[in-house]
Amino acid sequence: MKFKSVLIIFSLFALLLSCKKSDRVVDDPQQGEITIAADESFQSVAEALTSRYMALNPQTRINLVIKKEDLAFLDLLENKVRVIVMSRELSDSEKAAYKSKIDMDLLPAKFAADAVVFVVSKDTPRESISMEELKSELSSEDKNVIFDGTNSSNLNFVAQKFGVKPADLKFSIISGNKNIISEINKQPGKIGVVSLNTLSRPYDKNSEELRNSVKILSVNDGKSSYLPEISSIRNMKYPFTRVLYFITNEGYYGLGNGLIRFSCQQLGQIVVQKEGLQPYNIFPREVQMK
């Protein structure tokens, strides 16, 4: 009788332990499901990296949520997403919030150089804009500069570049990078602000149509004018070059960190290059001539 009681207790304990294990979400770099978030400005490269990673690891599922940069960061703090893509530097208060909420060291994983691009109607005679002109436009009640919304990466980065808060700038809004490009020809005199990644894919028909439908302005830094081309992005000469990086709340080597490592290593960097962006980690190749 005593033996039976012990056996029953042991069986119940084993069953309870089994249930707990089955309820636990298990993921590693080769299997599992997670959700990540990226601003619409980085949608193309984020989709390319996640798609390639899942193709190489068929037992993984990475759900990509497109969300404004500031809101994506809040979701990371609340553990609603595992990984986010950022372009601007976090403020001291945001770094403190990350440390408090996530209780991890902040380790940005840089993987690509992108840029904020200024576009105008094809019929506009303007070919370039200076930093001073742009600063003046962003202080004008005419609101000639068009962003894709508040809390967005493009607005955040430009504001940070000028050392001001986004709320201090004067601007108009058209939701979405592609919508700005589509509408800018109907608004002569206006300047649209979009991401390079929206129109950077060199062999993509849609990207080519977007590029050809507008005029891309060069930016004068007071000494020279630079177009947002790979050569001027690589050496950071283009004034609005920005580095894209991942942040995660994953405290172990799981699927989130697997994606990050892949994106920063050679295969992922090839994907970045095919997106028409500058890979952050350049892999030199030695060619021996005989």
MILOVO-738084 format. One record per residue: x, y, z of N, C-alpha, C, O in turn; residue in three letters. Coordinates in steps of 0.02 Angstrom, whole numbers, plus 32768, in hexadecimal, padded with zeros to 4 digits. Each point is the difference from the previous one (the first is absolute). Example, Ala and Ser with C-alpha at 12.3 -4.5 7.8 and 13.67 -1.06 7.14 Angstrom:
BEGIN
82947EE481867FD3803B8000802D803C800080347FFF8021ala
7FBA80367FBB802A803B80037FD980378025801980378008ser
//
This chain:
BEGIN
802A7FC480007FD6803C8000802C803F80007FF480307FDBmet
803E7FCD804F802F803880058023800A7FBD800A80387FE9lys
80097F907FFA802480037FC07FD3801F7FCA801880287FD7phe
7FA77FC680297FD1801B7FD07FF8804C80087FFB80247FCElys
80037FF4806F7FF98047800E803C80277FE57FF980357FE2ser
80427FB08029803E801F7FE8800080027FB4801480317FE1val
7FD57F9880017FFE7FFB7FB77FD080347FE2800F801F7FCDleu
7FB77FE980547FCE80307FE9801C804780047FF880287FD2ile
80287FE88068801D804380098035800E7FCC800480367FE4ile
80267F99800F803680077FCF7FE2800B7FBA801A80287FD9phe
7FB17FB380177FE080067FBF7FE280457FF78005801E7FCAser
7FDA7FFB806A7FE180427FFD803680377FF77FF6802F7FDBleu
80427FC980488037802F7FFB801D80017FB8800F80357FE4phe
7FF97F8F8000801A7FF97FBC7FD0801F7FCE801680207FCFala
7FA87FD6803C7FCE801D7FD48001804C80037FFB80227FCDleu
800A7FF8807080028049800A803E801E7FDE7FFB80347FDFleu
803D7FAC8029803E80177FE17FFB7FFF7FB48018802D7FDEleu
7FC87F9E80087FF77FF97FB87FD480387FE5800E801B7FCAser
7FBD7FF7805B7FD380357FEB802480437FFE7FF880287FD2cys
80317FE480618025803E8003802F80067FC5800880367FE3lys
80197F94800C802E80007FC87FDC800E7FBE801A80247FD6lys
7FAB7FBD80227FDB80097FC27FE580467FF97FF880187FC8ser
7FFB800A80717FE680457FFE803780327FF17FF280387FEAasp
804B7FB680238038802E7FF7800F800B7FB780047FD17FD9arg
8004806F80128012800F7FBB804A7FF47FF7802A801F8022val
7FE67FB57FB180467FED7FF5801580187FBB7FDF7FF17FCEval
80588033802E801B80137FBF804C80018005801C800B8035asp
80037FEA7F93804880077FF8800B80187FB97FD080087FDBasp
806E80038011800C801C7FBD7FE57FD67FC67FF7801A7FC8pro
7FFB7FA680447FE97FD57FCA7FB57FEF80037FE67FE17FD2gln
7FF8803280647FB97FEF80057FDC8031802E801E801E802Cgln
7FA07FE87FC97FD8802B802B7FDE80377FD9800680057FC3gly
7FD6802580617FDC80387FE18007803E802B7FF77FFD803Dglu
8019803B7FA48005804080237FE280377FD57FF17FF77FC5ile
80058043805A7FE8803B7FDD803580378006801A800C8037thr
7FF580157F92802E803980017FDD803C7FE17FCC7FF87FE0ile
804F8044802B7FE0803D7FE68033802C7FDE803A80048014ala
7FB0801E7FB7802A802F7FDC7FD680387FE47FC67FF57FEEala
80568046800E7FDF80397FE17FF57FF17FB680277FDB7FE2asp
7FA6804280017FF17FF67FBA803A80157FD380077FE67FC8glu
80228048804F803A80167FDA80327FC87FF4802680027FD0ser
7FDB7FCC805D80307FC97FFB7FDD7FBE7FEE801E7FCB8007phe
7FA580397FE27FD87FC47FF380217FD17FCE80027FC3800Bgln
801980597FBF801C7FD67FCB803A7FD6801980027FC47FF4ser
802F805B802D803A7FDB80187FED7FD08038801C7FCA8005val
7FB4804A80267FEA7FD480367FDD7FC27FE4800B7FC98018ala
7FCC80417FB57FDF7FC77FE080327FD27FDE7FFA7FC38004glu
8037805A7FDB80327FD87FDC80297FD68030800C7FC57FF3ala
80098058804580287FDB80317FD87FC9802280187FC88008leu
7FAA8047800C7FD87FCD80227FED7FC87FD080007FC58014thr
7FEF804C7FAE7FEE7FCD7FCF803A7FD17FF27FF77FC37FFCser
8045805A7FFC803B7FD77FF280107FD3803C80127FC67FF8arg
7FE78056804480107FD9803C7FD07FC5800680157FC88010tyr
7FAA80437FE57FCF7FCA8006800A7FCC7FC97FF37FC5800Bmet
802480517FBA800D7FD07FCA803A7FD180147FFF7FC57FEFala
80328056803480397FD880167FEF7FD6803D80217FCE800Eleu
7FAC804880187FEC7FDC803D7FB47FF47FFE7FDA8026801Dasn
80117FA67FBF7FB97FF57FF27FD47FF7803E7FC380077FFBpro
805A7FE8803E7FD77FF7803C7FF7804080287FE97FFE8039gln
802A803A7FAA7FF8804080227FC880297FDF7FF37FF87FC4thr
7FEE803280637FCF80307FE6800C804380217FFC8007803Darg
8013802A7F9A800C804480197FCA802E7FE57FFD800D7FC4ile
7FD8800B80687FCA802C7FEC801980488003801480188035asn
7FEA800A7F92801780457FFC7FC5803080057FD27FFE7FD7leu
8030802C805C7FCD8033800A801C80437FEB803780138016val
7FA580127FBF801780427FEA7FE08033802E7FC380078004ile
8068801E801F7FE9802F80338031803A8005803C7FF77FF6lys
7FAA80458018802A803B800880387FF280327FF77FDC8031lys
804380417FC2803C7FF180277FF78008804B80137FD48027glu
7FCF80647FEF7FF7800D80477FD27FCC8020800B7FE98038asp
7FC080047FA37FCF7FD0801A801E7FBA80037FF07FD9802Dleu
803B80187FA380227FBF8001802C7FFA803E80047FCA801Fala
801E806C7FF3802B7FFF803C7FD67FF3803F80157FDB802Cphe
7FB080447FD87FD47FF5803A7FE97FB780027FFB7FE38036leu
7FF780007F907FEC7FB97FFE80387FD380177FF47FCD8021asp
804A80457FCF80397FD9801780048001804C800C7FCC8020leu
7FEA806F7FFE8003800680497FC97FD7802280097FE78037leu
7FBE80127FA77FC77FDB801C80027FB77FEC7FD07FDB800Eglu
8066800F7FD280077FBA7FEA7FCA7FEA7FCF7FEF7FC47FFEasn
7FF6806A7FDC7FCF7FEF7FCD80237FE87FC07FE27FDD7FD7lys
805C8037802080297FEA7FC880447FEC801C801480158036val
80107FC27FA480417FE68017803B802B7FE8803280078022arg
7FC780167FA1803680267FE17FE2803B7FDC7FC87FFC7FE5val
805B803D801A7FEB803A7FD9803B801A7FD8803A7FF38010ile
7FB680337FBA803380237FD97FFC804980117FCA801E8001val
806F8001800D800480468011803280237FD2802C7FE17FE2met
7FCD8063801A803180277FD9801C803A8028803A80137FF7ser
7F9E800A803380188039802880207FE680417FF77FC68013arg
802E8067800D801C7FEE80427FCA800680357FD7802E7FFEglu
802A7FA580317FD18004803880148038802F803B800E8009leu
7F9380118015800E8034803280167FE080417FF97FC38009ser
80228064802480167FE680417FC57FE1802680077FCD8021asp
7FBF80537FDA7FC57FE680237FE97FBD7FE17FE87FD48024ser
801E80257F9B7FEE7FC17FDF80317FC980137FEC7FC7800Bglu
8054804A7FF980327FCF80157FF27FE9804880087FC58010lys
7FE5806A801A7FF07FF080467FC27FD480037FFD7FD18029ala
7FD1803E7FAD7FC37FD87FFE800F7FB97FE97FE47FD0801Bala
804880297FB480147FBE7FE880217FD880387FF07FC6800Ctyr
803E805A801780247FDF80377FD07FEC803780077FCB801Dlys
7FC980617FF27FD17FF380367FCF7FC87FEE7FF27FD48028ser
7FF3802F7F9A7FCC7FD17FEC801D7FBC7FEB7FE67FCC8013lys
804F80367FC6801C7FC37FE480367FE2802C800B7FC48000ile
80178068802780357FEA802D80387FDC7FDA80197FCC8015asp
7FFB80517FB380377FE77FD8802B803B7FEA7FE880397FFEmet
80567FB97FF1802A80347FE27FE7800D7FB97FEF7FD27FDCasp
800F806D80117FE980137FBD80397FF47FCF803580208004leu
7FC07FB27FCD80347FEE7FD07FE580077FB97FE97FCF7FE3leu
8019806D80017FE8800A7FBB80287FD67FCF803E7FFF8002pro
7F9F7FDE7FD280207FD67FCD7FF980227FBC7FCC7FFB7FE0ala
80688028800B7FFE80277FC280077FD17FC3802B7FD47FFFlys
7FAA80377FCF80027FD27FC77FFC80227FBB800F7FE07FCEphe
7FDF8060802F7FFA80207FBE8004804C80077FF0801C8035ala
802780047F967FFC80497FFB7FCA80137FCE80027FEA7FC6ala
7FCF803D80517FC880187FD88006804C7FFC8034801B8014asp
7F9A80087FD4800380497FFD7FB9801C7FFE7FD17FDF7FE9ala
8028805E802E7FC380267FF7800880267FBE803380227FF5val
7F9B7FD87FDF8004801B7FBD7FCB80367FF67FC87FF98018val
804B803C7FC47FD280387FF37FED80007FB6802C80037FD5phe
7F947FF9801D7FE87FFA7FBB7FD080397FF07FDD801A802Bval
80237FF97F957FD380357FE87FE17FE97FBE80137FCD7FE4val
7FBC805A80057FE07FF27FC0803380017FC7803180258002ser
7FC37FB27FCC802D7FFD7FC6800480437FDC803380107FE1lys
7F98801880247FFE80417FDE802180398028800880377FE6asp
800B7FBB8057801F8034802A8047800F7FE880277FD17FF6thr
7FEA806E8000804480117FE980367FF28034803A7FF97FEFpro
7FB28004805080317FF5803680247FBD7FF67FE17FCD7FF1arg
80628035801980297FC37FFA801E7FEC804380127FC5800Aglu
7FF4806B8024801F7FF180407FE2802B80377FD9802E7FF3ser
80387FC3804A7FEB8028803980398001803380227FCE800Aile
7FE9806B80148035800680327FE47FF080457FC38002800Bser
80697FF080237FEB7FF480457FDD803D801D7FCF7FF98024met
804A80427FCC7FE2803E80197FBA800B7FE37FD280158023glu
80277FDD7F9C7FBE80077FE07FCE7FD0801F7FC68012800Dglu
80507FB17FFF7FD37FCE801D7FEC801480477FC67FF88013leu
806A802080137FF1801780447FCE803980007FD48003802Alys
8034802A7FA57FD280397FFA7FBA7FE87FED7FCE8018801Bser
802E7FB87FB77FBF7FE57FEB7FDC7FDE803B7FC380048005glu
80637FDC80267FE37FDC80387FEC802F80397FE57FEB8033leu
802880567FC37FEA803280317FC8802B7FE47FE6802C8022ser
80087FC87F9F7FCF80297FDD7FB97FE780097FF47FC38001ser
7FDE806B80067FB97FEE80057FE47FE87FBD7FC87FE67FFDglu
805F80217FCD7FE97FE87FBF7FFD7FB37FFF7FDB7FE27FD9asp
804C8000805280027FB68007800A7FDE7FBC7FD97FD57FEBlys
805D803F7FF4800F7FE57FBD80217FBB800280037FDE7FCDasn
8014800E806D80217FBF80077FCC7FCD80177FDB800C8030val
80237FBB7FAE7FCE7FCC800D80217FC2801E802B7FE27FE0ile
7FBF800A805B80177FC280207FC87FCC7FFE7FC680107FEFphe
804B7FB380227FCF7FC97FFE7FDB7FF880427FDD7FCF8009asp
802A806080257FDA7FFE803E802B800F803C803D80027FFCgly
7FA18009803C80248009803F80177FBD801A7FE57FCC7FECthr
804C80348041801D7FC2801C80257FD67FCC80147FC7800Fasn
7FF580537FB5801F7FD97FCB804C80088001801A8031801Bser
80087FA07FC7804A80018000801B803B7FD98032801F8015ser
7FAF7FF37FB3801980387FD77FFD80428026803080268002asn
7F977FE7801E7FF8803D802780308000803B80218032800Eleu
7FE27F968016802C7FFB803A8049800F7FEE802380248023asn
7FF37FBF7FA5804680077FEE801180477FEB8034801B8013phe
7FA180047FC5800C80457FEA8001802F803D802A802C8005val
7FA67FCA80287FFE802A803D80407FF88029801C80318018ala
7FFA7F907FEF803D7FF38027803D801E7FDD802E80178021gln
7FD17FE87F9D8038801D7FD98007804B800D8037801A8003lys
7F908007800580018048800D80008011804B7FFF803A8013phe
80027F9380178003800B80477FC1801D801F800480258031gly
7FC27FCA7FB27FC18019801B7FD07FC6800B800D7FC87FEAval
7FBB804680377FCC7FCE80097FD37FFF7FC27FF580357FE2lys
7FF17F91800B7FD37FFE7FC67FC6803080057FEA801C7FCEpro
7FFD7FEF806F7FC7802C800A801080497FF17FD380297FF7ala
806E7FE78007801580457FF2800380107FB68008803A7FECasp
7FF17F937FE98004800A7FB87FBB800E7FE27FCD7FEA8019leu
8034803C7FAF7FC3800F7FDB80007FD57FC1802F80047FD8lys
7F9D7FD4801E7FFF7FD37FC67FBA7FE97FF07FD280078029phe
80257FDE7F9C7FC17FE17FEB80087FB4800680377FE68007ser
7F907FF67FF480017FB880067FDA7FDF7FC77FC780137FF1ile
80587FBC7FF07FDE7FD07FD480147FBC8019803C7FF08001ile
7F957FE7801280107FC0801E80227FD07FCF7FE57FF17FCBser
80567FF8804780237FCE7FD88032801D7FCF7FF280317FDEgly
804A7FB18020803580167FD27FEA7FFD7FB7800C802F7FDAasn
7FD67F9A80137FEB7FF77FBA7FCA80327FED7FFE80177FC7lys
7FD67FF880687FCB80317FF2801D80467FF67FE780277FD7asn
804E7FE9804F802180417FF6801B80047FB97FF780337FDEile
802A7F99800B801C7FFF7FBD7FC980057FCB800880227FCEile
7FC17FBB803E7FC980017FD07FDF80457FFC7FE880147FCBser
80168010806D7FDB803F8003802B803E7FF37FE580367FF2glu
805D7FC38012802B803C7FFD7FFB80247FBD8009803D7FFDile
7FEA7F9F7FCC7FFA80207FBF7FC1802B7FFB7FFB802B7FD3asn
7FD67FCA805A7FC3802980018009803E802C7FD380298006lys
80677FDC801A800B80378030804280247FF080317FF78024gln
7FCF80327FA7803D80257FEE8015802E80387FD780208021pro
806A7FE37FEA801A802A803680087FDB804280228019802Dgly
7FC07FAD7FD980057FD8803D803D7FD27FFC80157FED7FCAlys
800580008070803A7FD380057FEB7FC380297FEF8007803Aile
80147FBF7FA77FEE7FC38023803C7FE18022803880027FE5gly
7FBE7FE0805580367FE080267FF17FB680057FCE7FEC801Eval
805D7FEA7FC47FF57FB87FFF80427FDD8011803580208005val
7FC77F9F8004803C7FD9800E801F7FE87FBF7FDD7FF57FCFser
80648004803080227FE47FC67FE77FBA7FF27FF87FED7FC7leu
7FFC7FEC806E7FEB7FBA7FF77FBD7FFA7FDC7FF17FCB7FE4asn
7FE78069801C7FC07FFF7FDD800A7FF97FB57FD77FE37FDDthr
80608039800A800B7FFF7FB780457FE87FEC8018800F7FC9leu
800A7FCB806380467FF07FF4800D7FBE7FDC80377FF57FE6ser
7F987FDE8018800E7FBE7FE3801180087FB67FD680157FD9arg
80677FDA8013801880107FBC7FDD7FDA7FC87FFA801A7FC9pro
7FF07FA880447FE47FD87FCA7FB47FF380097FE47FD47FE1tyr
7FFD8054804A7FB97FF7800E7FD880327FD6800F803C8000asp
7FBF7FAB7FDC7FDA802A7FD37FDB803880257FFF80397FE9lys
7FE37FB680507FDB80328026802D8037801A7FEF803B7FFDasn
804D7FB1801B8030803280188017802D7FC88008803C8008ser
80037FA67FBE801680267FC57FCB80347FEC801080397FEFglu
7FB17FB280137FC9802E7FEE7FFC803A80327FF480397FEDglu
80167FB880547FFF80348033803980327FF57FF6803C8004leu
80467FA97FEF803B802B7FF57FF6802E7FC48011803B8002arg
7FD37FA97FC87FF980267FC27FC5803180017FFA802B7FD4asn
7FDB7FD0805F7FC5802A8001800C804380237FD6802D7FFDser
80637FDA8024800F803D8025804880177FF280277FDC7FE1val
7FE880608037804580197FFC801E7FFD80477FE3801B802Flys
80567FC47FD780227FFA80408031803A8007802B800B7FD5ile
7FCF801A8061802B803B800A80437FEC801F80037FD3802Bleu
8031804E7FC080407FFB80237FFD8030803C7FDA80307FFFser
804E7FC2803480018029803C80448021800780337FDE7FFEval
7FCD8064800B803E80268007800E800B804A7FD7801C8024asn
80647FCE7FF180128007804780268041800F801A80098037asp
7FE880247F978025803F8009804180007FDA801E80357FF5gly
7FF87F907FF7803F7FFA7FDA7FF47FDE7FBD801780197FCClys
7FC57FB080357FF27FDA7FC37FB97FE580027FE17FFC8035ser
80067FF07F907FBF7FE17FFC80087FB57FF5802C7FEA7FDBser
7FA97FEF804680047FB87FFB7FBB7FE27FF37FCF8014801Ftyr
802E7FBD7FB47FC47FDA7FF480017FC3802E80367FEA8015leu
7F907FFB7FFD7FFE7FC4802A80127FC17FD97FD57FD57FF4pro
806A80277FF880197FC67FDA802D7FD7802D801980198033glu
7FF17FA97FBA80277FD2802B8046801C800E80197FF98038ile
800780267F978043801B800B800180358037802D8001802Aser
7FA2802C7FD67FFE803580327FE37FE98042800A80208034ser
7FD27FA87FCA7FE67FE3803F80377FD7802280068000803Dile
80217FDD7F9A80367FD7801C80318029802880177FEC8036arg
7FFA804F7FB08031802A80247FDD8035802C8021802C801Basn
7F9C7FCE7FEC7FD9802B802D8003804A7FEB7FF5802C8029met
80197FE17F97800280457FE77FBA801D7FF87FF5803B800Clys
7FDC7F9B7FDE7FBC80187FF97FE68013804680017FD5802Dtyr
7FE980687FDD7FF1801980447FCB7FD980267FFF8000803Dpro
7FD37FE07F9E7FCA7FDC802280077FB47FFC7FCF7FDC7FFDphe
806F800E8001800F7FB880067FEF7FE98047800E80248030thr
7FD47FA27FD67FF07FE68042800F7FB580027FFD7FDE7FCDarg
8013800A806D80107FB9800A7FC47FDD801E7FE680158034val
80057FB57FAD7FC87FD7801A801D7FCC803080347FE27FF3leu
7FA88014804480187FCE80317FC47FDD80227FC9801B8003tyr
80467FAA80167FCE7FD980248008800B804C8037800A8018phe
7F917FF4800B80007FFA80497FD27FC680117FCC7FF77FE0ile
80467FE380527FD67FC880157FF68000804C8027801E8025thr
7FA57FC17FF17FF57FF58048800B7FB780127FEF7FE98036asn
802E7FF27F9A800C7FB8800980417FF68026803680117FE8glu
7FC57FD38053803A7FF8802B80257FBE7FF880277FED802Bgly
7FCD7FF17F9F80227FC07FF280097FFA7FB57FE8802A7FDAtyr
803B7FA28011800B7FF77FB87FC57FDB7FE180037FC47FF4tyr
7FC880627FFF7FC47FE47FE27FF880167FB8803180127FDFgly
7F927FEC80097FF280107FBB800F80497FEF801880107FCAleu
7FD9801D8066800E80477FF5804A800D7FF5801380227FD1gly
80167FC3805C804880097FF9801C7FDA7FC4803380147FE3asn
7FAC7FB6800B80147FDB7FC47FF8802B7FC2802B80027FD4gly
7F9B802180277FF4802D7FC8803280397FFF801980137FCBleu
7FF580098070802F8037800480467FEA7FE9802180237FD9ile
7FF57FA4803F80437FE87FED80037FF47FB4803180127FE0arg
7F9B7FCF80057FFD7FF37FB8800580427FD9802580047FCFphe
7FB5802E80467FFD80407FDC804380248000801080257FD2ser
80177FD18063804080238007803A7FD97FE28037801B7FFAcys
7FBD7FA77FF580367FD77FE27FF87FFE7FB47FD580217FE4gln
80567FB87FFC800980067FB87FC07FF67FD77FF280287FD3gln
7FE87FA3803A7FC37FF47FD87FCE803980087FE280177FCFleu
80158000806E7FD38038800C801880407FE07FD880277FE6gly
806A7FE4801B801C803C7FE17FF97FFF7FB47FFB80357FE0gln
80057F9080037FF27FFA7FB87FB880147FF17FF380217FCEile
7FDF7FCB805E7FBA80147FF97FFA804C80037FDC801F7FD8val
8047800080597FFF80498007801A80217FC07FE380317FE8val
80527FB47FFC801D801C7FC37FCF7FFB7FC57FFB802E7FD8gln
7FE27F9980247FCF7FF77FCA7FC4803080087FDC800D7FD0lys
801B800B806C7FCB8031800D801480477FE97FD8802E8003glu
80677FD97FE7801780417FEA8018802C80398008803C7FF8gly
80037FA58043801A80258039804A7FED800A80197FD17FE3leu
80088055804780467FF3800F80057FD0803B7FEA80118037gln
80327FB37FBF800A7FD28038802D802180358032801F7FEEpro
7FBC7FD980518028801F803480427FDA800B8034801D800Ctyr
7FC77FA17FEF803C7FD6800980187FE97FBC7FE17FD57FE1asn
805580488008801A7FF17FBE80337FC78004802E80028028ile
7FC77FCB7FAF802D7FC68001803280067FC77FED7FF67FC6phe
805280198049803280077FCA800F7FBC7FE080027FCD8022pro
800980347F9D80117FC27FDD804680077FE1800F80327FE0arg
80197F9C802B804480017FE480017FD87FBF7FEA7FC67FFFglu
802F80587FCD80057FDD7FC0804A7FF87FEF802580317FFAval
7FEF7F917FFD80467FF37FEF80077FF77FB57FE07FD67FE1gln
804C80538002800C7FFC7FB8803E7FD57FF380348009801Fmet
7FC47FC87FB480397FD57FEF801A800F7FBA802F7FE17FE9lys
//
